[in-house]
Structure formats: structure tokens, C-alpha cells
């Protein structure tokens, strides 16, 4: 019976002349679904690609988890004990102390600008004693590990993150590429970092004179993230402690987890294990507003493009309505021959499904083809100076593709309900007597 219903549905889809080609109006309905499905796949793939690239760029300098303390002073005392405890917790790959603060910067040329100063553990095993090295820290806790907490060190394009200056001390700084270009400060040059912490009062003017720390530029990094490249200065942990005026404390601990997507659960475990006054923030919570905006944008684009499929569904309704009108006599004859109303309804239901399946299938192939071509051959080139990526990224997610296909088929099925019911309700005698 199902086979008979499908054969009749396919016959009704064809034009009156018996051509194997679909009728013109059916073709229009199919084309609408093709455009909607293919556009959805490509746009959602591009949104996923942009979201992935942005996430990877953010996590270049931002760890999976940050362990901080409550309060506004952004200072963690007794961090050595906390670091030992964190490193022993299952799921923690690496952990290090860090210092993050703000300050000013100039390069002895008059121009000054605000920067973020970040202190991290130097790359080398040995620590230089004296001066602004890590003499204020528990050196036994700071050892070279198989994995770094973040990947910022891998993005050095000049120099490295040993922070070793020409005088043999760890008094060097690594600048973001855009920051270095703004100040025209390159390895070997000297820059001044300006801190208001410990500023001395000027007895003549009554104001405060900020403290100035000269540093040699020993490296340049390029992460591809504008915020990092344009405003971040990395230095040795001990130097950053002195600059921030929090010696021997740190801002917090950076933690790398075995699985980035389970970092939230690990962060909760760290908080519970360390207890008050410690708290843990995973990477998604650190950038919650940004990722929420990206999710909302992706949802909005999906809904807008799904409207194309809904418009195509109206074409299915009009197609089936016209078929019901044109095939009124045939419907009456089929009913007279004993075909039940349910089978009549199924004939037009299958007809709508065929239109939806053909359109969805073609749209799926076209959408996947375009997405793969965009990602593989980098067909859409972008100016890296503006967008910080050289091509339009595409990331195909199987779950998104399946959802798009199911949504398209569901809309096509819903569009068949009204005309199918109308055909099933026809009285055989009235249908046969119809002049149409």
C-alpha cells in the first residue's frame, strides 16, 4: 500500500504531459528549500569557525582556570601552599602563579600609553638571584614542566620568554607586536613601565610622582588577538611582583586542565578543595559576555535563515493545494475504487515529503561542498591587518547539520497537513462531478 501511495505521489509531482521532470511550481518549492538549507549550513559553519578561532586566540594568553581570592585587592598571600595542593588534584595538567596589573608605558620618546602587565614563570629551570628576579618567590615550587599553562610562549616571533636581558638578569619584557610597533620598541631597546604603586609625594607640588621601571625589550609575540598584541607586556614573575607592589604575593594561579570542556567541573572541585578565601573561574566564565554574544548571534542568524525554509514551505502548501484542485476527479475515482481517506491523505503527505527530501538533500550536498571548499581552499580571503585572520574559517559541526536537516524535513512535513486533509475529506461523487 505504501508503495502504491508513493507511486501516485510521484506521478502527481510530474507535469500533466507525463514528463520525468518535476513540474515548474514543484521545482520552485524545491529550490527554496535548497537555498535555505545550503545557506544555513554554510553560515552556521562560518559562525562555528569564527567562534572557534576567537576562542583559540583568547586562550592563547588566558588559562583554562584561574584560581583567585575574594576581595578587591587582587592579591593572593600564601600561594605556595595553594599551588602545591592544586597540582596534586586529578585533572590538573599544569599550574603556575601569575601576576596581572595595569600600568603606563613609554619608550623615552614622549609618547605614553596604558598597558596590561603580566608576570609569568620564566621558561628556564634556573632562576637568577638578586635584582628583580624570583628571589621573593618560593623557587622550589617553580619548576619547568612538560606543558605550559597557556600557549603564549609558542607565539614568540622574536626572542623568547626567558626574559634574560643583556646584563644577565631577568629584567627583560616581551611585548605584543602591535604594541611594539606603536612604540617602535624592538629587542635591544629600553622601555619604561610606570606604576602608581609606591608613588612618592612631591613636597613642592603636593602631588605624587609615579615610580618608573626601565626594562629591556627581549622578545616580541604575535597571538592574533588584538587585545593581547596591542596592550600586553609580559615579564618575569618576580619583576611583576615588584612592579605591582605585592611582593611576595601573586594575583592568582593559572591552571591547565586535561579537558578544556570539563574545566567548569574542575574549577568547582578546586574551589571546594581549597576552601575560603579561594575561588576558581573557568575560561568560559572569564569571557562569559563575549561567548554569550556569539551564541546569540549564531542563534539569530540560524532563525533568520530558517525563515527561508519556512517561506519555501508555503510554496509546498501552494503546490499541493494546486495538485489537489487539478486532481479532484482522480481523487474521486481513487476513493470510488476503495482507497481509504487515510491513503489519500498519505499520498499528499508523501508528495510534500518528497519535495522536502529532494530540496534538503540537494541543499545538504551544496552546503557541505561550499563549506568544505571555503575551509580547504580558503576561497574568501580577508585582510589580516583588519580581521587578524587571512581567510574565512569554517567549522562543520555534525550536530548542527543534523539539526538543520531535521528542521527542514519537519517544516516540509507540517506544510503538507492542510492540503492532505482537504484531499482526504473530499466526497467521491462530488469529486467525480467536478469540471476540473
C-alpha positions in Angstrom: 0.0 0.0 0.0 2.8 2.4 0.9 4.5 1.7 -2.5 1.3 2.5 -4.3 0.9 5.7 -2.4 4.5 6.7 -3.2 3.9 5.9 -6.9 0.8 8.1 -7.0 2.5 10.9 -5.1 5.4 10.8 -7.6 3.0 10.8 -10.5 1.2 13.8 -9.2 4.5 15.6 -8.8 5.2 15.4 -12.5 3.6 17.7 -15.1 0.5 16.8 -17.0 2.5 15.9 -20.1 4.0 12.9 -18.3 7.5 14.3 -18.4 10.0 12.9 -16.0 10.9 16.4 -14.9 9.2 17.9 -11.9 6.6 20.5 -12.6 7.7 24.1 -12.6 6.0 25.0 -9.3 7.4 21.9 -7.6 10.8 22.9 -8.8 10.4 26.4 -7.3 9.4 24.9 -3.9 12.5 22.6 -4.0 14.8 25.5 -5.0 13.5 27.5 -2.0 14.4 24.6 0.4 17.8 24.1 -1.4 18.7 27.8 -0.8 17.6 27.7 2.8 19.3 24.5 3.8 22.6 25.3 2.0 22.7 28.8 3.3 22.1 27.6 6.8 24.8 25.0 6.7 27.4 27.5 5.3 26.5 30.4 7.6 26.4 28.2 10.8 29.7 26.6 9.7 31.2 30.1 9.3 29.9 31.1 12.7 31.3 28.0 14.3 34.7 28.7 12.6 34.8 32.3 13.8 33.8 31.2 17.3 36.5 28.5 17.4 39.2 30.9 16.1 38.2 33.6 18.6 38.2 31.1 21.4 41.6 29.7 20.4 43.0 33.3 20.3 41.6 34.2 23.7 43.0 31.0 25.2 46.5 31.8 23.9 47.0 34.1 26.9 44.1 33.0 29.1 44.3 29.7 31.0 41.6 27.1 31.4 41.1 28.0 35.0 42.2 30.9 37.2 42.4 30.4 41.0 41.8 33.8 42.7 40.9 35.1 46.1 37.8 37.1 47.2 38.3 40.8 47.7 39.2 43.8 45.6 43.0 43.9 46.3 43.7 41.1 43.7 46.4 39.7 45.9 46.9 36.1 46.9 49.0 35.5 50.0 50.2 32.1 50.9 50.0 31.0 47.3 52.8 28.4 47.7 50.6 26.0 49.7 47.7 26.5 47.3 49.9 25.8 44.3 51.1 22.5 45.8 47.5 21.5 46.6 46.3 22.4 43.1 49.0 20.4 41.3 48.0 17.3 43.3 44.3 17.4 42.2 43.4 14.9 39.4 42.7 16.6 36.1 45.3 19.4 36.6 48.0 19.1 33.9 50.0 22.2 35.0 49.7 25.2 37.3 51.7 28.3 37.9 51.4 31.6 39.8 50.9 34.8 37.8 50.7 38.5 38.4 48.4 40.8 36.4 48.2 44.5 36.8 47.9 47.7 34.8 50.4 50.5 34.3 51.8 53.0 31.9 54.5 52.6 29.3 56.7 55.0 27.3 59.8 54.5 25.3 61.7 57.7 26.1 60.1 59.4 23.1 57.4 61.3 24.9 54.5 59.1 23.9 52.9 57.1 26.7 50.0 54.6 26.9 48.3 52.3 29.3 49.2 48.6 29.2 48.5 45.4 31.0 51.5 44.0 32.8 51.5 40.2 33.2 54.1 38.3 35.2 54.6 34.6 34.5 57.2 32.0 35.3 60.3 32.2 33.0 61.0 29.4 30.6 64.3 28.3 32.1 64.8 26.0 35.1 67.4 28.2 36.7 66.3 31.4 38.5 68.6 34.4 38.7 69.1 35.5 42.2 69.1 39.2 43.2 67.7 42.3 41.5 64.2 41.8 40.3 64.3 38.1 39.8 62.2 35.5 41.6 64.2 35.8 44.8 60.9 36.8 46.5 59.2 33.6 45.5 59.5 30.0 46.7 61.9 28.9 43.9 61.5 25.2 44.8 57.8 25.4 43.6 58.6 26.9 40.3 60.0 24.2 38.1 59.9 23.6 34.4 57.0 21.3 33.4 56.3 19.2 30.3 53.4 21.5 29.4 52.9 25.2 29.9 49.7 26.5 31.3 49.0 28.7 28.2 50.3 28.7 24.7 51.5 32.3 24.7 55.2 31.2 24.7 54.6 29.4 21.4 53.7 32.7 19.7 57.1 34.5 20.2 58.2 35.8 16.8 61.4 37.4 18.2 63.3 36.4 21.3 61.7 34.2 23.9 60.1 34.1 27.3 63.3 33.7 29.4 63.2 37.4 30.0 67.0 37.4 30.1 68.3 40.9 29.5 71.8 41.8 28.2 73.1 42.3 31.7 72.4 38.7 32.6 69.4 39.4 34.8 65.8 38.6 34.1 64.9 42.2 33.6 63.5 41.8 30.1 60.0 42.2 28.8 58.1 40.6 25.9 55.8 43.0 24.0 52.9 42.3 21.7 53.7 43.0 18.1 51.2 45.9 17.7 52.4 47.4 21.0 56.0 47.2 19.8 55.0 48.9 16.5 53.2 51.7 18.3 56.2 52.5 20.4 58.8 51.5 17.8 60.4 49.3 20.6 62.2 46.2 19.5 64.6 43.7 21.1 67.5 45.5 22.5 65.6 48.8 23.1 64.6 50.0 26.5 61.1 50.9 27.6 59.8 52.4 30.8 56.9 50.9 32.8 55.2 53.4 35.0 53.4 52.3 38.2 51.4 54.4 40.7 52.1 51.7 43.4 54.6 53.1 45.9 54.4 56.6 44.3 56.3 59.2 46.3 54.8 62.5 47.3 56.3 65.6 45.8 56.9 68.1 48.6 56.9 71.0 46.2 53.7 70.4 44.3 52.0 68.2 46.8 51.3 65.6 44.1 52.5 62.1 43.7 55.4 61.0 41.4 54.8 57.5 40.0 57.6 55.0 40.0 59.4 54.3 36.8 60.9 50.8 36.0 63.2 50.6 33.0 63.2 47.3 31.1 64.9 45.9 28.1 62.8 44.5 25.3 63.9 40.9 24.9 61.1 39.5 22.8 58.0 40.1 20.6 55.0 37.9 20.4 52.0 37.8 18.0 48.9 35.9 19.1 46.5 37.2 16.5 44.3 38.6 19.3 44.1 42.4 19.1 43.8 42.9 22.8 46.9 40.9 23.6 49.1 42.1 20.7 48.2 45.8 21.3 48.3 46.2 25.1 50.1 43.3 26.9 53.6 43.3 28.4 54.9 40.0 29.7 57.7 39.9 32.3 59.3 37.7 34.9 57.1 36.8 37.8 59.4 38.5 40.4 59.7 41.7 38.4 55.9 41.8 38.1 55.5 41.3 41.8 57.7 44.3 42.5 56.0 46.4 39.8 52.6 45.6 41.3 53.8 46.2 44.8 52.5 42.9 46.1 55.8 41.0 46.9 55.8 38.2 47.9 52.1 37.6 47.0 50.7 37.0 43.5 47.5 37.8 41.7 46.5 34.1 41.5 47.2 30.7 39.9 46.8 29.7 36.3 45.7 26.1 35.8 45.7 23.9 32.7 43.1 21.0 32.7 43.2 17.7 30.8 40.0 18.7 29.0 39.0 22.3 28.4 35.3 21.4 28.1 35.3 19.9 31.6 37.1 22.9 33.1 34.0 24.2 34.8 33.6 21.0 36.9 37.3 21.1 37.7 37.1 24.7 38.8 34.3 23.8 41.2 36.4 21.0 42.6 39.4 23.3 43.1 37.2 25.8 44.9 35.8 23.1 47.2 39.2 21.7 47.8 41.0 24.9 48.6 38.1 26.5 50.6 37.7 30.1 51.6 39.1 32.6 50.6 40.0 30.9 47.3 37.7 30.9 44.3 38.1 29.4 40.8 36.9 30.8 37.4 37.0 28.7 34.3 37.7 30.1 30.8 34.0 30.3 29.8 33.1 32.3 32.9 36.1 34.6 32.4 34.7 35.5 28.9 31.0 34.9 29.6 29.7 38.1 27.9 31.7 37.5 24.7 30.7 33.9 24.3 27.1 34.6 25.1 27.1 37.3 22.4 28.5 34.8 19.9 25.9 32.2 20.8 23.1 34.8 20.5 24.5 35.9 17.1 24.6 32.3 15.9 21.1 31.7 17.1 19.8 34.9 15.4 21.5 34.0 12.1 20.0 30.5 12.3 16.5 31.8 12.9 16.7 34.3 10.1 18.0 31.8 7.6 15.4 29.2 8.7 12.8 31.7 7.6 13.9 30.9 4.0 12.9 27.3 4.6 9.6 28.4 6.1 8.9 30.6 3.0 9.7 27.5 0.8 7.2 25.6 2.9 4.5 28.0 1.8 5.4 27.0 -1.8 4.8 23.4 -0.8 1.4 24.3 0.5 0.5 26.1 -2.7 1.9 23.3 -4.8 -0.1 20.6 -3.0 -3.2 22.8 -3.0 -3.0 23.2 -6.8 -2.4 19.5 -7.2 -5.5 18.7 -5.1 -7.5 21.1 -7.2 -6.2 19.7 -10.5 -6.5 16.1 -9.4 -10.0 16.3 -7.9 -11.6 13.8 -10.4 -8.7 11.4 -9.9 -9.1 11.6 -6.1 -12.8 10.8 -6.5 -12.0 7.9 -8.7 -9.5 6.5 -6.3 -12.0 6.8 -3.4 -14.7 5.1 -5.5 -12.2 2.2 -6.2 -12.0 1.7 -2.4 -8.9 3.7 -1.5 -9.4 4.9 2.1 -9.2 8.5 3.1 -6.1 7.8 5.1 -4.3 6.6 2.0 -5.4 9.7 0.1 -4.0 11.8 2.9 -0.8 9.9 2.9 -0.4 10.4 -0.9 -0.2 14.2 -0.5 1.9 13.8 2.7 4.5 11.8 0.8 4.4 14.2 -2.0 5.3 17.0 0.4 8.0 14.9 1.9 9.5 14.1 -1.5 9.7 17.8 -2.2 11.3 18.4 1.2 13.7 15.5 1.0 14.9 16.4 -2.5 15.4 20.0 -1.6 17.0 19.1 1.7 19.3 16.6 0.1 20.5 18.9 -2.7 20.9 21.8 -0.2 22.9 19.5 2.1 25.3 18.5 -0.7 25.7 22.1 -1.9 26.1 23.5 1.7 28.7 20.8 2.6 30.5 21.3 -0.7 30.7 25.1 -0.3 31.8 24.8 3.4 34.5 22.3 2.6 35.7 24.4 -0.3 35.8 27.5 1.8 37.8 25.8 4.6 40.1 23.8 2.4 41.0 26.2 -0.4 40.5 29.5 1.6 38.3 31.0 -1.2 37.3 34.1 0.8 40.4 36.0 1.7 40.5 38.6 4.4 42.9 41.3 5.3 44.8 40.0 8.4 45.7 43.6 9.3 42.0 44.2 9.9 40.5 40.9 10.9 43.6 39.1 12.2 42.7 36.1 10.1 43.7 35.6 6.5 40.6 33.7 5.4 37.0 33.0 6.3 37.1 30.0 8.7 34.5 27.2 8.5 33.9 24.5 11.1 31.3 21.9 10.3 29.5 20.5 13.3 27.7 17.2 12.8 25.1 18.1 15.4 24.3 21.4 13.7 24.0 19.8 10.2 21.7 17.0 11.5 19.5 19.7 13.3 19.2 21.7 10.1 18.2 18.6 8.1 15.6 17.6 10.7 14.2 21.1 10.9 13.9 21.3 7.1 12.1 17.9 6.9 9.8 18.8 9.8 8.8 22.1 8.2 8.1 20.3 4.9 6.0 17.7 6.7 4.0 20.3 8.6 3.3 22.2 5.3 1.6 19.1 3.9 -1.0 18.8 6.7 -3.7 21.2 5.4 -3.8 20.2 1.7 -3.6 16.5 2.6 -6.5 16.8 5.0 -8.5 18.7 2.4 -7.9 16.0 -0.2 -8.9 13.2 2.3 -12.2 15.0 3.1 -13.5 15.1 -0.5 -16.7 13.2 -1.2 -16.2 10.7 -4.1 -19.4 11.8 -6.0 -18.7 15.5 -5.7 -15.1 14.9 -6.8 -16.0 12.9 -9.9 -18.6 15.5 -10.9 -16.1 18.3 -10.7 -15.4 20.0 -14.0 -11.8 20.4 -13.1 
